[in-house]
Amino acid sequence: MKKSILFILVVQACGLLQAQNRFTAIVKDAGNREALYGASAVVEGVSAGSISDENGVVTIERIPDGKHTIRFSFLGYEPQEHTRVFPSETADTVLIWMEVAGEELEEVTVTTTRSTRTIQNLPTRVEYIGAEELEEKANMKPGDIRMLLSESTGIQTQQTSPTSANASIRIQGLDGRYTQLLKDGLPLYSGAASGLGLLQIPPLDLRQVEIVKGSSSTLYGGGAIAGLVNLISRTPGARPERSFLLNGTSAGGLDISGFYSQKYRRTGLTLFAARNSNAAYDPAGNQMSAIPKFERYTVNPRFFVYFSEKTTLDAGVNATFENRLGGDMEYIRGKESDRHSYFERNRTERAGAHFSLSHALSGTSKLNLRSSYNYFHRLMTVPGYVFDGTQGATFSEAGCSFGPENMEWVTGANLWTDRFSEQQNPLHPVRDYRQLTAGVFVQNLARVTERFSLETGLRGDYVADYGFALLPRISGLFRISPKWTSRVGGGLGYRTPTIFTEESERLHYRNVLPVSSDRHQLERSYGLHADVNFRTQLWEQVAVSVNQLFFYTRLRRPLLLIPQADDSFQFRNIDGHTDTRGAETNVKIGYSDFTLFLGYTLTDAVVNDAGVRYQNPLTPKHRLNTILMYEKEDRWKAGLEAYYNSRQSLSDGTAGEAFWVFGAMAERIWEHFSIYINFENFTDTRQTRFGNIYSGSITAPVFRDIYAPLDGFVVNMGLKLKF
């Protein structure tokens, strides 16, 4: 009897084994036709499934006989289903095309690294802000990019003037002069031109923004010690595009802008024009403007010539003219008196031209030639002092990219010139200068194995009067598993000394002594970073991605502004260094029409001056940003946001208060137009609530560092038209 039972069990087991089938598929992106690594495939109703490998191949074993549906899913893509009857008459491998889910997650083309790889396959860590997010931030502040950058993890926009609202970019605790700001890969806002730069860049003609944190000197030279921000403009498409924006604020602001683009048979055109203005605004009632009175005009035409499928010429002009007046509210209203006489007036003129010629040689090889010229004039007047300076800067580059699919090379040479001249004041020393920098570079991106890619770079710059700088850089991408990846890298950087820093900007450059190669030297740095990325999909409905970054930068002999006995200020390369170290945590959770962003930044920035250690002023140790977005495609957008800054050291030895800032927005969208409303800082958090922002009299105020908002609760509403 036992033998009979055993025989029956063996026969049943053999039958079950014979009923188990194998299924093989290749999963690819329907847009770029690249294999998707880590896509999941599950047989519905059966505990059988698998994950695709580096080549997109997924194999499922032990599928029982019968008709089954296999569901394919991948973070950021629409799920796909395939139905098959087993056993199948054919054992052919099935090709599954995955469609990107929504516009926000479309294929990202990064231009900053000049590679043909997608952003997920780059060893260099690039943060990407796409068109949709840019549009949302433009609803909040359409006149400039401060809001866009300040709400990114690890980035702080530091206000340097309480009356003119001037601001600079700080990345990972380093002062704004260590961040390089580019427009379409060309330097536009550096040296004297960095003044008021953030306030004069509207986001409405941008297609995307790319941010690289840490040393990024291989392709772009000195100045990118903390990182770089590359603003990528919109280009003409097959269909003409016309868009207009009208925005008004409760603080007296008015923004009007328009954008037009069209691609013709052999030519193309984009044109952006804007007028931005604001009345002087004093929410604290302390007689000092939190928002200055200003009026600004911007026009950016850009032309394209498509000589052939291989050759394209891009040429453009950008111009900005602004008059800005802040200070005593009575003075701004035209009621000047002995008591009401403090003001800060800025008149600025920006004009630039650029051209770029690209030619595909063969296969993946491409030749690029580009050049730009920028003119900047600033007339800044405060009681008893006038700063009147003009900067002319040029940039020229010849570069070539080539190599097979698994080995890309970028090589080239470039030349910078920077000339600053100042209307001379007999009471102040001459601060004019000329700078010339010539550099050569080579970058290699190699896919060493299916799980490891390596990017290396080497740059050599000769800086006239300051000597030679050699800048190596390395970055590696590790594909640990379908859900886990990691990037590790580091590099060297430098910056040429100038008087244009956050410290001297706060002083309006009054009594700031010039820099020279006789007394000063290049600021040099090295930096390291490592991150871990995890992404998964829970219950096929919740998409989760986590990025954890660790960073460290050492700046050797940084240039600091030191007060002198005669009330002047002298820059000095200190006998020491500045260390910034910390971590950034980014979490993104998507469910249905809701997306939650969580960001945390830990920054420890310490200055060591000849053994004396102190915290770098205006650097909060803890920052938290949270955003909850609801989006019904082409119908509704709504969001809530909250930002926290911990206490931070100030330059006078005191500490600022910790604070929260909250905001909310909503937008209703129709086919050709939309209306929106934004409640910025609706809890009315202001530094003036924590105490006075200046000491002394209102006629000769001595301002404290600005570490918190001054404008408080502001509502803005707008109308957008698209055709």
Secondary structure, 3 states (H helix, E strand, C coil): CHHHHHHHHHHHHHHHHHHCEEEEEEEEECCCCCECCCCEEEECCCCEEEECCCCCEEEEEEECCEEEEEEEECCCECCEEEEEEECCCCCCCEEEEECECCHHHCCCECCCCCCCCEHHHCCCCCEEECHHHHHHHHHHCCCCCHHHHHCCCCEEEEECCCCCCCEEEEECCECHHHEEEEECCEECCCHHHHCCCHHHCCCCCEEEEEEEECCCHHHHCCCCCCEEEEEEECCCCCCCEEEEEEEEECCCEEEEEEEEEEECCCEEEEEEEEEEEECCECCCCCCECCECEEEEEEEEEEEEEECCCCEEEEEEEEEEEEEEEEEEHHHHCCCCCCCCCCEEEEEEEEEEEEEEEEEEEECCEEEEEEEEEEEEEEEEEECCEEEEEEEEEEEEEEEEEECCCCEEEEEEEEEEEEEEEECCCCCCCCCCEEEEEEEEEEEEEEEEECCEEEEEEEEEEEECCCEEEEEEEEEEEEECCCCEEEEEEEEEEEECCCCCCHHHHHCCCCCECCCCCCCCCCEEEEEEEEEEEEEEEECCCEEEEEEEEEEEEEEECCEEEEECCCCCEEEEECCEEEEEEEEEEEEEEEECCEEEEEEEEEEEEEEEECCEEEECCCCCCEEEEEEEEEEECCCEEEEEEEEEECCCECCCCCECCCEEEEEEEEEEECCCEEEEEEEECCCCCCHHHCCCCEECCCCCCEECCCCCCCCCCEEEEEEEEEC
